Amino acid sequence: YMLAIPSKTRKRIRRNRKKHRDKVEQFLNSLDIDNSAPKEQNGNSSNGTNSTNGTTTTTSTTNNANNTNNANNTSNTNGANDRDDFSDEAYNHISCFYEELQAGNLGALKHCTVKIVDFGNACYINHHYTEEIQTREYRSPEAILGSPYDTSADIWSAACLIFELVSGDYLFYPEANDYENYDIDDDHIAKMIEILGPMPSRLFREGRRYYDIFDQKGRLLKIKSLSPTSIVELLMDIAGLPGIEAREMSEFLTPMLQYDIRDRATASKCLKSNWLTLCEMRGTKPKRRAHSGNI
C-alpha cells in the first residue's frame, strides 16, 4: 500500500523510520557493558575500591610520581565510586536480561513486572464517554465509522502493533489527500479493504460516519482506485519473512483483524495460537530471508 502514497511522503516516512531504528539500536547497544574501563582502573594508574559495612574506601595504587595527586583526589572519588558501583550493578542486571532474550530464552520474561501505562485514548467498558478511541494507526473500523465497540477493539490494535514490531512498518498508515479530496478516515478504511478485503456494509451501516465514507451500495465515495495486497505479501516484502513463516503469522493476525467484532479473536484464543508456540520454540528473533540487494 506504500505505492499509493506520494513519493515525497514515502521518502519522509522511510527517513523517520530509519531515525527511529537508529535510536533503538543505539539504546540496545548502550545495554552492553564495556568492561574496558574497569580493567584500566585495576592497573597501576587508577584507584581501586573496597566496601566494608557499607563504607567505601579508596586505595591508591599509582606510580610514585602520582601519589600526591591521587591522595588529594581520594575524597572526590568516593562519591563517584559509589555511583559507579550502583550503575555497574544495574547495568549488569539489564545486560544479563538482554543477553538472555537475545539467546532466545523467553523464560527470562517470567521474572518481569509488566506495567501498562498511557491510557490517553482509553475509556471504560460500560461508559463510553468518547467515540474517538485508539491511536490512529491502530484504530479499528468500528471506531472510525462510529459503530458500537467493545474490548475487541484492543485485539485489533494488538494485531496492528504486532505487525509493526515484526516488520518495522505500520500495517495501516493513512493520510489525507487534499488534492484528491479525501480525508484520513477515507484513506484508513481504503487501506483496510486493500489488505483485508471488502467490508460488509451490514456491519457498519448504522455507524454515524458510514455514509461519509461509503455510498448506498457500500462502495467508497472518494477513493476509487485500490491496490489489493495481503498480510502474507506484506510480511514477505516488508519484514523479509520466508513464505512459510509469513503464512503462520498471517494465520495468527487475521482472526484478530476480523471486521465483525463478534468473530474477532479473543485474547485467550490468541494465546493458543500455533504461531506463538513456534516463536517460543525458535526464540525471540523471527527468521529472515537473505536479501541480495539494498532494502
Summary of the structure (lengths in Angstrom):
residues: 295
radius of gyration: 26.8
end to end distance: 16.8
largest distance: 91.9
contacts: 725
relative contact order: 0.09
helix: 54%
strand: 5%
